Amino acid sequence: MSNAAAARLAAGLDALGLDALVLLSPQSFTYATGLRVPTHAVMRWRHAAALVTRTGVEAVLTVDMEESTVRAGITDAAVHVWKEFREDAMAALAAMVTDHLGPGPLRLGVETDFVPVGAMDRLTALLPEVTWAPCEEVVARARTSKTPDELATVRSLAQASDAALAAALTASGPGDSEHTVGRRIVEALYSAGISEHRSLIVASGERSWFPNVGPSDRVLRPGDVVRVETFAGAGGYQAGVARTAVVGGPSAELRRAWSLVSGARAAALDLLRPGTDPTAVYRAYVEALGPLGDRAIVFFGHGMGLDLHEPPYLTATSTDPLEPGAILGIEPFVMVPGSFGLQVKDVVALTEDGWTMLSDRLDGGELAVIGG
């Protein structure tokens, strides 16, 4: 656990008057320990938990299937193991808490937006001297400002995503299928040493205005709008980049629409800095879209890191503070059913007085032209 992460979680303990945190979500476990348990995120009954006190991670719980991975990756905390199909994970968790903190009375934080109701009921019965308090908001706040190691990881993933999209678009043209474009994106990621990817999107022509669709057998034709997006991943972290291209060359209508989207992106980025009201950033974006404003999606940007989406959000109603160290996916996205969908997603990190671009392989303000 990094010193920065430990200090931020300790501040959350103080804010809520807690003795410790019991973190069970894959994202929070990874943030606290620095280790992503491989099957934890996809098989949530394989519970893993981190017991976090003011001095750091006191102990961790893992399923027996993942014991070797956890013991190799976490060497500075006690490791407790529960046996899948033979033991109740919540009973093992209760025993871990008692071993390290005693029976109570205790006040412990738990992520109530993640733990199933049945599991919470068993924990409450097993630890009658423990008062449980929701801690998801303070953990999310701690995770908002990234540590230097997190920033380096997300930067490398953003650049890999951007480079993979650039390589695939450069190689593609009329007659290629969306599946071919998607294969090129994934091949470029793996060739760059990235072994994980999420949310591959390739949407062309009449499919371009559907927000979250994977590649199909549709063949690219001259004049098609082509939207591509991918999230490179590593160790539980991910960074997504999206680009829009046109096959051959844009029509006058498409040039006008892209000019509005690119200008709105620039107007919002001009306001983006720590301390800015996120609603002001979103308002500047929508107003600069002009006649396309009523087609804008409901956010201009969102946090990124251990989740595809996490705070802070840039919306019309957001109260999320914008702080140095936050990493944002800024995402102008306009859908006009019957015409086109236009999207660009870049990854930026907030600095002390502004922001820096992490996805810098392609210019997100430019409409790419392929096969021309």
C-alpha positions in Angstrom: 0.0 0.0 0.0 1.4 3.4 -1.0 1.9 6.0 1.6 -0.4 8.3 -0.3 -3.2 5.8 -0.4 -2.7 4.9 3.2 -2.9 8.6 4.3 -6.1 9.2 2.2 -7.8 6.1 3.6 -6.7 7.1 7.2 -8.3 10.5 6.6 -11.6 8.7 5.7 -11.4 6.8 9.0 -11.1 10.0 10.9 -13.9 11.7 9.0 -16.3 8.9 9.9 -15.0 8.1 13.3 -14.1 4.5 12.4 -11.7 2.0 13.9 -11.0 0.4 10.5 -12.3 -0.2 7.0 -13.4 -3.6 5.6 -13.0 -3.2 1.8 -14.6 -5.9 -0.3 -15.0 -4.5 -3.8 -12.3 -5.4 -6.3 -11.6 -1.8 -7.0 -11.1 -0.8 -3.3 -9.1 -4.0 -2.5 -6.8 -3.2 -5.4 -6.4 0.4 -4.3 -5.6 -0.6 -0.7 -3.3 -3.5 -1.4 -1.9 -2.8 -4.9 -3.0 -6.3 -6.0 -5.9 -7.2 -8.3 -7.1 -10.7 -7.4 -7.7 -12.2 -10.9 -11.2 -13.8 -10.5 -12.5 -11.4 -7.8 -14.0 -8.9 -10.4 -15.7 -11.6 -12.5 -16.8 -14.0 -9.8 -18.0 -11.8 -7.0 -18.8 -14.7 -4.7 -15.1 -15.3 -4.5 -14.8 -12.7 -1.8 -11.6 -10.9 -1.1 -11.3 -8.3 1.7 -8.7 -5.8 3.0 -8.8 -4.8 6.7 -7.4 -1.2 6.7 -6.4 0.6 9.9 -4.7 3.9 10.4 -1.3 2.3 9.9 -2.2 0.6 6.6 -3.5 -2.8 5.5 -3.5 -5.0 8.6 -4.8 -8.2 7.0 -6.4 -9.6 3.8 -8.9 -12.3 3.1 -8.8 -14.5 0.0 -10.4 -17.5 -1.5 -8.2 -20.7 -1.5 -8.2 -20.7 -5.4 -6.3 -17.4 -5.3 -4.1 -18.0 -2.2 -0.8 -18.4 -4.1 -1.4 -15.2 -6.1 -2.3 -13.2 -2.9 0.6 -14.5 -0.8 3.1 -13.7 -3.6 1.6 -10.2 -4.2 1.0 -9.2 -0.5 3.9 -9.7 1.8 3.4 -7.0 4.4 0.0 -8.1 5.8 -1.5 -11.2 7.3 -3.2 -13.4 4.8 -6.4 -15.3 5.8 -7.8 -17.9 3.5 -11.4 -19.3 3.2 -12.2 -22.5 1.4 -14.7 -22.2 -1.5 -17.8 -24.5 -1.3 -16.7 -25.7 2.2 -16.7 -22.4 4.3 -18.7 -19.2 4.5 -16.5 -16.3 3.4 -18.3 -14.0 5.9 -17.5 -16.3 8.8 -13.9 -16.2 7.8 -14.0 -12.4 7.5 -15.6 -12.1 10.9 -12.8 -14.3 12.4 -10.2 -12.2 10.7 -11.7 -9.0 12.2 -11.8 -10.6 15.6 -8.2 -11.9 15.4 -6.8 -8.5 14.6 -9.2 -6.0 16.3 -10.8 -8.1 19.0 -14.6 -8.7 19.4 -15.5 -5.0 19.9 -17.2 -2.8 20.5 -15.9 -1.5 17.1 -17.1 0.9 14.5 -16.1 -0.4 11.0 -16.6 1.0 7.5 -18.0 -1.2 4.8 -19.0 -0.6 1.2 -22.8 -1.0 1.4 -23.1 -0.4 -2.3 -21.2 -3.6 -3.0 -21.8 -6.2 -0.2 -24.9 -8.4 -0.8 -27.7 -8.0 1.8 -27.4 -11.7 2.9 -23.7 -11.4 3.4 -24.2 -8.2 5.5 -26.8 -9.9 7.6 -24.4 -12.7 8.4 -21.6 -10.3 9.3 -23.9 -8.4 11.6 -25.0 -11.6 13.3 -21.4 -12.9 13.6 -20.0 -9.6 15.0 -22.7 -8.3 17.4 -20.4 -5.8 18.9 -19.6 -4.1 15.6 -21.4 -1.1 14.3 -21.2 -0.9 10.5 -21.1 2.4 8.7 -21.2 3.1 4.9 -17.8 4.1 3.7 -18.1 4.0 -0.1 -18.1 7.8 -0.4 -14.9 8.4 1.6 -13.2 5.6 -0.3 -14.3 7.1 -3.6 -13.0 10.4 -2.5 -9.7 8.9 -1.4 -9.3 7.3 -4.9 -10.2 10.4 -6.8 -6.7 12.0 -6.6 -4.3 9.5 -8.1 -1.0 8.5 -6.6 2.1 8.9 -8.8 2.2 5.2 -9.5 -1.5 5.3 -10.5 -0.9 8.2 -12.8 2.0 6.5 -14.5 -0.1 3.3 -15.0 -3.0 5.2 -16.5 -0.8 7.3 -18.7 0.8 4.2 -20.2 -2.6 2.6 -20.8 -4.1 5.8 -22.3 -1.1 6.0 -24.7 -1.4 2.3 -25.6 -5.2 2.7 -26.3 -4.6 5.8 -28.5 -1.7 4.2 -30.4 -3.8 1.1 -31.0 -6.7 3.1 -32.4 -4.3 5.1 -34.6 -2.7 1.9 -36.0 -6.0 0.3 -36.8 -7.5 3.4 -38.4 -4.4 4.0 -40.5 -4.5 0.4 -41.8 -8.2 0.4 -42.6 -10.3 1.6 -45.5 -13.3 0.8 -47.8 -14.1 -2.9 -48.0 -12.8 -3.7 -44.5 -15.4 -5.0 -42.0 -15.9 -3.6 -38.5 -14.6 -7.0 -37.2 -11.4 -6.4 -39.2 -10.9 -3.0 -37.7 -11.6 -4.4 -34.2 -9.1 -7.2 -34.7 -6.4 -4.6 -35.7 -7.1 -2.6 -32.5 -6.7 -5.7 -30.3 -3.6 -6.9 -32.2 -2.0 -3.5 -31.7 -2.7 -3.5 -28.0 -1.2 -7.0 -27.6 1.8 -6.1 -29.8 2.4 -3.2 -27.5 2.5 -5.5 -24.4 -1.0 -4.8 -23.2 -2.7 -8.1 -22.2 -6.1 -6.8 -21.2 -8.8 -4.7 -22.9 -12.3 -3.6 -22.2 -15.2 -2.2 -24.1 -14.1 -2.6 -27.7 -16.4 -0.4 -29.9 -16.4 -0.2 -33.7 -19.5 1.4 -35.1 -19.7 2.6 -38.7 -22.3 4.2 -41.0 -25.9 3.7 -39.7 -24.4 2.0 -36.6 -22.4 5.0 -35.6 -25.2 6.6 -33.6 -25.6 3.6 -31.3 -23.5 4.4 -28.2 -22.0 1.1 -27.0 -21.9 -1.5 -29.7 -19.2 -4.0 -30.6 -17.9 -4.7 -34.1 -20.1 -6.4 -36.7 -19.7 -7.8 -40.2 -20.7 -4.5 -41.7 -18.3 -3.4 -44.4 -16.9 0.2 -44.5 -18.0 2.3 -47.4 -16.8 5.7 -48.7 -18.4 8.5 -46.7 -19.0 6.3 -43.6 -18.5 7.8 -40.1 -16.5 5.2 -38.1 -16.4 5.4 -34.2 -13.8 3.3 -32.4 -13.1 3.0 -28.7 -11.0 0.7 -26.5 -9.9 0.5 -22.9 -6.4 -0.9 -22.3 -6.1 -2.5 -18.9 -3.4 -3.7 -16.4 -3.7 -4.9 -12.8 -7.2 -3.6 -12.4 -6.6 -0.2 -13.9 -7.9 0.9 -17.3 -7.8 3.9 -19.6 -10.2 4.4 -22.6 -9.7 6.4 -25.7 -12.3 7.0 -28.5 -11.8 8.5 -32.0 -14.1 9.3 -34.9 -13.0 8.9 -38.5 -14.6 9.2 -41.9 -13.9 7.0 -44.9 -12.6 8.9 -47.8 -13.5 12.4 -46.8 -16.3 14.2 -44.9 -19.4 15.8 -46.4 -20.1 19.5 -45.9 -22.7 18.5 -43.2 -20.2 16.3 -41.4 -17.5 19.0 -41.5 -20.0 21.5 -39.9 -21.0 19.1 -37.2 -17.4 18.1 -36.4 -16.5 21.8 -36.2 -19.1 22.2 -33.5 -18.0 19.1 -31.6 -14.3 20.1 -31.7 -15.1 23.6 -30.7 -17.3 22.5 -27.8 -14.4 20.2 -26.6 -12.0 23.2 -26.7 -14.5 25.5 -24.9 -14.9 23.0 -22.0 -11.2 22.2 -21.7 -10.5 26.0 -21.5 -12.4 26.0 -18.2 -11.1 22.7 -16.8 -8.8 23.1 -13.8 -8.9 22.2 -10.1 -11.6 24.2 -8.2 -13.8 24.8 -11.2 -17.5 24.1 -10.8 -18.0 21.0 -12.9 -21.5 22.2 -14.0 -19.8 25.3 -15.5 -17.6 23.0 -17.6 -20.6 21.0 -18.8 -22.6 24.2 -19.5 -19.8 25.6 -21.7 -19.6 22.4 -23.6 -23.3 22.2 -24.4 -23.6 25.9 -25.2 -20.7 25.7 -27.7 -22.4 22.8 -29.4 -25.0 25.3 -30.6 -27.7 23.5 -32.7 -26.3 20.1 -31.6 -26.6 20.9 -27.9 -29.9 19.0 -27.5 -28.1 15.9 -28.9 -25.3 15.9 -26.3 -25.0 13.0 -23.8 -25.5 13.9 -20.2 -21.8 14.3 -19.2 -18.7 15.9 -20.7 -16.4 13.8 -18.7 -15.9 11.3 -15.9 -13.2 10.0 -13.6 -11.2 6.9 -14.8 -8.8 4.5 -13.2 -10.0 1.4 -11.3 -13.4 1.8 -12.8 -14.4 2.6 -16.4 -16.5 5.4 -14.8 -15.8 6.9 -11.4 -16.0 10.4 -9.7 -15.6 13.2 -10.5 -18.3 13.7 -13.1 -18.7 16.8 -15.4 -22.5 17.0 -15.7 -25.2 19.6 -15.4 -25.8 18.6 -11.7 -22.4 17.3 -10.4 -21.1 18.5 -7.1 -17.9 16.5 -7.3 -14.9 18.5 -6.4 -12.2 18.8 -9.1 -8.8 18.2 -7.4 -5.2 18.0 -8.6 -4.4 14.4 -9.4 -7.8 13.4 -10.7 -7.8 11.6 -14.0 -10.7 12.3 -16.4 -12.0 10.8 -19.6 -13.3 13.9 -21.4 -15.9 12.7 -23.9 -17.7 14.9 -26.3 -20.4 12.6 -27.8 -23.2 13.7 -30.1 -25.7 11.1 -31.5 -28.0 12.1 -34.4 -30.1 9.0 -35.3 -30.4 8.8 -39.0 -27.3 10.8 -39.7 -24.2 10.0 -37.6 -22.6 9.6 -34.1 -19.6 11.7 -33.3 -17.3 10.9 -30.3 -13.9 11.6 -29.0 -12.6 10.5 -25.7 -9.2 11.7 -24.3 -7.6 11.0 -21.0 -6.4 14.1 -19.0 -4.9 14.5 -15.6 -5.7 17.6 -13.5 -2.5 19.4 -12.4 -2.2 22.2 -9.8 -3.3 24.9 -12.2 -4.8 23.1 -15.2 -4.6 19.7 -17.0 -2.2 17.6 -19.0 -3.1 15.3 -21.9 -2.3 11.6 -21.3 -3.7 10.3 -24.6 -1.4 12.2 -26.9 -0.8 9.9 -29.9 -3.7 11.4 -32.0 -5.2 14.9 -31.8 -8.7 14.4 -30.4 -9.8 17.7 -31.9 -9.3 16.4 -35.5 -11.6 14.3 -37.5 -9.5 11.4 -38.8 -9.7 10.5 -42.5 -9.1 6.9 -43.5 -8.8 5.2 -46.9 -8.5 8.5 -48.7 
